[in-house]
């Protein structure tokens, strides 16, 4: 296996690789976006510290709005501010936004094509001990079904920073998914990020499976590919941070090269990233495929690594799922 992208961390599989939660990227990215454009404002629902919105609040106190525990009002207020020419970012736990205010996001933001950037924090099971009520596993499905909504799940804190900066310059509504747990920062400042573009992370000479991943699980996909290589199985690892719009050409190319596709996401297996890929391939390039995600269950309390392993989303289980897919006879 060889590194297919020169802009990955030199310490990619080192024990001392930098780790940070992707939510940190929102804090730094929002400040950067705010410095570039005075129209950027941030609204928060009583979670400035947890969402890292406090970084923007400290830098631009006059452009920060604390709405309290009122996610529905936050969405509608942001829509009104956008109509008046602002570029609002709204930040809360994904379980509450879009979980609690979906109707307001749908009707006042998406329907009116307002450039509000919805930032869902603490998504996925790796939020850990907070348990099922706070482990939002349905947000990708909810948001990608909204017409005109761009959906992004950054792979690490650095890519999350870039996603926030780019979102501020993007017309229309955007949903960005962030995690709470510290995860490896495997990209660098030079790694390209563009909405609608996937990133080839690893590429074997004769791949037998294409592993398509989104969010921070792309690092686990890389580790799984390394394990497969040691077992004599070549693979392709395609990181897909933009779930809507998908990079159709990159996905079809990977599927064509490998002949099989395994998708990986920290989300319900139904309706999320894997479903989006399946819809694309069913129409344009059908191949044997498996969707690896949460199998129609709610989450539970536990440490992040324990939960990812329990739900089959760690590197070892990803490699096993790839082997199972390869072993199937069609």
N, C-alpha and C positions, 0 to 999 in steps of 0.2 A: 504494500500500500504506500502511496506517496501523498504528500500534502499537495492538494490541488489549488491552494490559495496561499500566496506568499504573505498575505497580510494577517495571518493568524498569530497568536501569541507564541513566542519561542518556547515558553514553558507549558505548552498545551497539555502535556500529560505529566507534568512535574508535580510533586507533592506540595510545592510552595507557589503554585499558580495563584494569582490574585483571586479573591472571592468577594462578591458584593451582591446584594439583592438588586434586581432590576429596578425596583422602585427608586433606588438612589439615582438612576439615570433620569427619572422624572425631575427630581430636584435640581440637578445640575443643568439639564436640558431646558427646563422652563426659565431659569435665570438667563441662560444664553439666548433663548428666543426673545425674552423680555428686553434684553440689551439691544437686540437687533431691530426690534419693532415695538414702538411705544403703544401699539394697539393691543398687545398681548396682556391679558388679565387672567388671574387665577381665582377660582371660587372653590371653597372647600366646605365640607359638611362635618365640622367639628373633629377633624382628624388631620390637622396640619402636620403634626409630628410624624404620625404613622405613614402618611402618604408622601412625606418629604416636601409637601407644599410650603412648609415653614421656610425653606431656603428662598423661595420667591417672596414670601411675606417679609422676610428680613431685608431683602434687597429692594423691594418695591412695595412698601406698606400701603401706598395710596392706590395701588392697582390690585390689591388683594381683598377679597370679600369673604368673610366668614359668615355662612348662612345658618350655622347650627345644625342640629339633627333634623334636616329638612331637605332630603335629596330631591323630592319632586319640585320644590320651589327653586332649588339650585339649577335644575335643568331648564325650567321656564325662564328664570332670570337670565341665565346665560344666553338663551335664544333671543331674548329681547336686547341684550347687550350686543349680540352679533348683528342683529338687524340695525343697530345704531352705529355699526362700523368697527366694533371691537373684535378681537380674536380670543374668545374665552376658552380656557381649559377648566374642566370641572373634575375634582378629585375626591374620591371616596373609595371604600372597599367595593370590589366588584359585586359582592353579595347585595350591596345596597344601590350601587350605580354601575351597571344597569338593572340590577335585580329588583330594586324597590321602585325605581322611577322609569321603568321601561315605556309606559304609556306616554309620559311627558317627552322622553327622548324621541319616541316614534312620531308624535303629533306636532310638537313645537320645534323640534330640531330637524329630524330627517325629512319629514313631509315638506317643510319649508326650505330645505336645502341650506340650513344655517351652518356656518363654519365653526361649529362648536366641537372641541376636542374632548371626548369622554375618556377619562383615565381610570380604569378599573384596577384597583390595587388588591393585593393579597389573594389573587386568583389561584385556583388549583388546589390540590390536596396538600401541597408542600407548605401551606400556611401553618400546618402542624396542629398544635394542641388546641387551637380555637375551635376545631371540630366541624361537623357537618353544616351547621348553620352559616358558617363563615367561609366554607370552602366552595367557592363558586365554580361549578363545573359545566355550566350551561351558557355562559356569556358569549362564546364565539358563535354558537348557533343562533342565539337571539340577535346578535348584532349583524352578522353577515346576511341575514334575511332582509334587513332593512334596505330598501332601494337607495342607492347613492352613498351608502356608508362604507368607508374604507376601514379595514380591520387589520391590525398589526399586533403580533406577539413577538417582541424582541428576544433575541437569544441570550443576551447578557446586559450588564449595566451600561457598557459602552455603546452598544447598539441601541439601547433604550434612550440614551441621551440623544443620539442622532435622530431617532424616530420622533422625538418631541420637537426637535429643531425643524425637521422636515415637515412635520404635521402643521406647524404654525404657518408654513408657506403654502399649504395645500388648500385648494378650494374645497368647500363642502365639509360635511361632518366626518370625523375620524374617531375610531375607537382604538385605544392602545391598552394592551393587557400587561400588567406588572405583577411580579411575585414578591413575597416577603422574605423568603429564605435566601441566605447568601449562596450564590452559585458561581461556578468558575467564569472568569472573564477571559474568554478565548479569542475574542476579536481585538483589534487595536484601533487607534485613531485613524489609521490609514485604510482599514478595511472598508470597502465601498458599501454604502447603504442607499438604496433607492426604492421608493414605494413601487410595488409590482414586480420587483426583481428578486429572484432566489440566488443563493450563494452556494456554489459547489465547494464543499469542505474536503472531501476525500474521494479518490478515484482509483480503482484498481484497473489493471490492464484488461482483465476478463471478468467483469462483475457478473455475479449470479443473482444479485438482488439490489434494488435501489431502496435505500432507507431515506424517506422523506420525513423531516421533522420540523417542528415549529416551537418557538419559545425556548426556555432554558434547557429543555430536554434534548436539544441538538447536541449538547456536550455529551450526554449519555449515549446518543446515537454514534458519536465519534468513537467513544470508548468501546461500544459494541462492535463497530467496524474493525477496530484494532484487534479485538478478541477473535472475530471471524477470520481476519487475515492470518492470525496465528494458527487457526484451525484449517488453513488452506482454502478459505472461501473468500473470493473477491467481492467487493461491494462498491457502491456509490453512495455517498452521503450528501444529500441536498438539503441545506437549511432554507426554510421557506418562512421568513418573518412576516411577509404580507400574505394574509389568508384571503383577502379580497382587496384588490384584484389579484388573482393568482398569476404567477409567471408560467403561462401555459406552455410556451415553447421549451423552457428548461425542464419542466415536469415530463412532458412528452418525450423529450430527448433522453432523460434518465430512464424512463420506462422502456423506451425502445432499446437502449443499450443493455439493460439488465434483464429484461423480460419478465420481471416480477417486481412488485412494489409493496413495501411495508411502510405505513405511515405511523407516526408516533406523536402523541399529544397528551398534555395534562388536562384533560377535558373529557366529557362524555364521548364515547366512541360514536354515538349517534348524533348526527347533525353538526359536527364540528369540522375541524381541518380535514380529517380523513374523508368525511362525506363530500367535502368540496372537491378533493382530489378525485374521488370515485366518480363524481358527476362529470368532471372533465374527461377522465380517461374512458368512461363508458361511451361517450359520444365520439371521441376523437382517436383513441388508441387503447382499446380494451386489453388488459393483461391480468394474470392472476394477481390478487391483491389481498392484503390483510390490514385491517385498521386496529391499531393498538392504542387503547385509551381506557377510560373507566367504563366497565361493562354494566351499564344500567343500574348503578348504585349511587347512593350518597356517600360522602366521605365520612371520616371518623377521626377522633383525636389520636395524636401520636407524633413522634418526631418526623421531620420531613423525609429523611432517608428511609426510615422504617415504612412510612406510608407509600413512598414511591416503589419500594421493593414489594410491599404487600399487594399493590395494584398492578404489578408486573411492568413497571415503567423504569426500572434501573437498567444499567448496561447489560448485565447478565441475562435478564429476561428478554431484552430487545434482541440480543444475539440468538437466544433460543427460539424466539418467534420467527426470526429470519431463517434459521435452519429448518423449522417446521414448514415454512412456506416453500422453501427450496425443495424439500422432500416430497411435496405433493405432486402427483402425476396427473397431467391434464391431457 
